[in-house]
Structure formats: C-alpha cells, structure tokens
Amino acid sequence: MWIFSRDGFFSVAATKFCQPGEVAVRARKKEHLESLMERHGISAEILTFPEADYRYRIQIPKEIWGRALQDEANDLDYNSFKDAMAQAGMSADYLRAMFSTWSIIHKIQTEELPRD
C-alpha cells in the first residue's frame, strides 16, 4: 500500500521481517516517519537500512496502523489534497513526487498505456 499523507509518503507491507499481525511502515525520509509517529502517538524504533529501497522503517501492529488510517480519514478537512499539501509548506521534493505520481496515474484515466 502506498500512502501520501500530511506526514509524508509511506509504503506499507507485511514484509518477511514482520511478525504475524504486524506491518512495516517504510519511508524514504526519516522525518516522514517521525511526523507520522508524533501525530498519531505511535511508539516504535525507527530502523535504518542504508542500502534498502526504503531506508527508514517501523514495524507496528496492524491495529495501530489501522487506527492511524482511521485518524487520517476522520481528519480530512480539505477540498484538494494537492493544494492542501502545497499550502501546508511540504518540502519541494515531496510535492514534486506527489504531483509526478498524480500525473502518471491520471494517464490511466485518459489514455491506455502500452504493455511492456
């Protein structure tokens, strides 16, 4: 699962390192995990894997991740996520990644991409 949120970008999966009932919340920037954890009251050790696809990770119970997603849904107060993130002063690299992803995914709606 990929998530763009007020805190940053995350890839969430039940990796081979997770215990049953856990997920790994992975990020490319440590600050994104720190913000997520602070805003949602999550206590976990941030693991660092310098050579991994996602350098920073936490492993948490699925229930805690579910509560964080529920909080995100309950806190929705914007008409446009893209505009809200720009107005909130998110970093330029985060905004570029978000807009690039939006643009590529938009093509699914507007044109059929060739298969490899």
Secondary structure, DSSP 8 states (H G I E B T S, - for coil): -EEE-SS-EEEEE--TTS-TTEEEEEESSHHHHHHHHHHHT-----EE-TTSSSSEEEEEEHHHHHHHHHHHHHT---S-HHHHHHHTT--HHHHHHHHHHHHHHHHHHH------
